[in-house]
């Protein structure tokens, strides 16, 4: 019988966010000082099983709220279009 508390692993968090599990790992890296999400860090894991992070189930809303407030890619982007004159 498994007596461990249910938790969210990287795959479960990725499913909540609609991204690949490797993106969750990158969000954690990018949340460090001087990185992209340093001012809006991804919720820190509650612990690790081996080297794999996990979050408690009651943090689903916190993870979703982080995603809603993160800086996105925005619309458009890239090189401006040239206009024919």
N, C-alpha and C positions, 0 to 999 in steps of 0.2 A: 504494500500500500504506500502510495506517495503522500508524504505529509508536508511537503513544501507548499508555501503559499503561492498561489498563481501570480505570475508577474508578466510584464511586457518585455519581450526580448526585442532585438533590433528589427527583426522581421515584422513583429506585431506593430511596433512604432512606425515602421515604414508604411505599413498598410493604412494606419490612421492618417498619415500625411499624404498618401498617394504617390510615394516615391520608392526607389530601390533601397534595400538595406544599406548599401554602401554610401548612400546619401546621408543616412543618419550618422554614420561614422564621420563623414566629412563635416556635418554640422557641429559635431563635438569638437573636432579639430579647429574649425573656423570660429569657435566660441572662445578660444584662448586669447590672451592679451595681444593686442596689435593685429588681430585678424578681422575678417569680414563681419562676424557677428559678436565681436567683443562688447559692443554696447547693448546688444540684445541677445545674450547667450542662450543657447539651447539648454533646456532643463537637464541638470546633471543627473547621471544615473544614481539609483539608490544603492547599487552595489554591482559586483561582478561575479559571474560564475565562470571560473577560469579567467580568460581574457575578455569574455563577452559581457557587455554591460546589460543591466536590466533596470526597469522602472516598475514601481508598484502600480497595480491596476487603478488605484484612485487618482493617478496623475494624468489620465487620458485627457481631461479638460485642460489641464495646464499645457500639455504638449500641443493640443489643438490651438489653444490661445497663442502659443509661441508662433505657430505657423501663420496665423492670421495677421500677426504684427511684424513679421519679418520683412526685410527688404527683398523685394522680388526682382525679377529680371526686367520688369516693366514692359510696356508695349513698344513695339518698333525696335529701336536700337540699331546698331550697325552704322554704316556709312549713310549720310544723307543722300537722298535721290538727286540726281542731276535734272535740271529743268531745261527743256528745249526753248530757246528764245528766238 
